[in-house]
Amino acid sequence: MSRRAATEVPRLGRGIPAWTLRAAVLLTGVLVIAIPSTEGAMWGALFILTPTILASVYAPASPAPIAVVIGAAVLAALTGDDPLRPAVLAMIPAVHLFHLSCAIAGLVPALGRLHPRALRRPAIRFLLVQAVVFGFVGVAALLPVTRIPAAIEITALAGLLVIALILLWWHRQSNLRGRDDSHTGGGAH
């Protein structure tokens, strides 16, 4: 084999190059920084988050992305009073998109390619998670901000206990039948 043939990179055909996935990590990281900075976030925190985002671009499968997620949550908690303010509501999908882009970029080798069809299920899951989260936000917006009577709190806790007991019973029944597929969503037996 010639020296030239050994250094050539083979063409992999169709697909998204891995560098575009790393660019998506960078863009979503910039979005995660931009949102708290509109609320007057501390520049020191942004100064710490920027190299962490760059580390996430370099190594998306490292612990660096979780440091960005935690830092963004801390900044959102420290920069305002209302938990349902627009910046927090914008931060929810931005941080989730950053996390998802890091996960996908961490799976694809640096010189690899990813077929666009492989992004369909993560995109659907992203939309479903966001729909559920904003459903919970809608419920939280309807909750009273005053003190809740003890009877209502006890009733809610009892309801949660009943739900937990039903889930435990369901899990135990699936184990008794010899099927421990509750963590995978099912399977053919």
Secondary structure, 3 states (H helix, E strand, C coil): CCHHHHHCCCCCCCCEEHHHHHHHHHHHHHHHHHHHHHCCCCHHHHHHHHHHHHHHHHCCCCCHHHHHHHHHHHHHHHCCCCCCCHHHHHHHHHHHHHHHHHHHHHHCCCCCEECHHHHHHHHHHHHHHHHHHHHHHHHHHHCCCCCCCHHHHHHHHHHHHHHHHHHHHHHHHHHHCCCCCCCCCCCCC
